[in-house]
């Protein structure tokens, strides 16, 4: 037999979560996406150290 309480509880919690997400005020904001900062150039190697290619 199906446990109606468990079904009602889980579906109720899912509906509550969906309502809370849909009623958020920041969903209506159309902000421009932030661009990441330009990467830093590689540091100069220290004198006397060899680097392998």
N, C-alpha and C positions, 0 to 999 in steps of 0.2 A: 504494500500500500504506500502511496506517495505521502510524504510528510508535508502537508500543506503549510505548516508554520515555517519550515525551512525554505520552501519556495517563496512564500510571501516575504520573508525577512530578506533574502538575498535580492529578490527583484525590487523590493522597496529601497534597499540601500543603493542599488544601482541607479534607480530613478532619482534618489536624493542627490547622488554624486553628479548625475547629468544636469539636474536643475541648478546645483551650485556652480557648476562650470559655465552653464549658459547665462546665468544671471550676473556674472562678473562684469565689472565696468570696464576693465582694460581690454575686453574683447573687441570693443568698438574703436579702438585707437589704431590709426594707420601710420605708425612711425616708420621712418626709413630704416632699412637694415644698417647696422653698424659695420663699417669696414674694418678689418683687422689692421693693426699698425704694420708699417713696412718692416720687413725683417732687417736686422742689423747685418752689416757686411762682416764676413769672417775676420777674426782678429789676425794680426800679423804674427807669424811664428817667431818664437824667441830665438835670438842668435845662438848658434852652436847646436841646435836641435835638428835632427834629420826627420823628415816626414816621408813615409812610404807612399808610393802612388798605387 
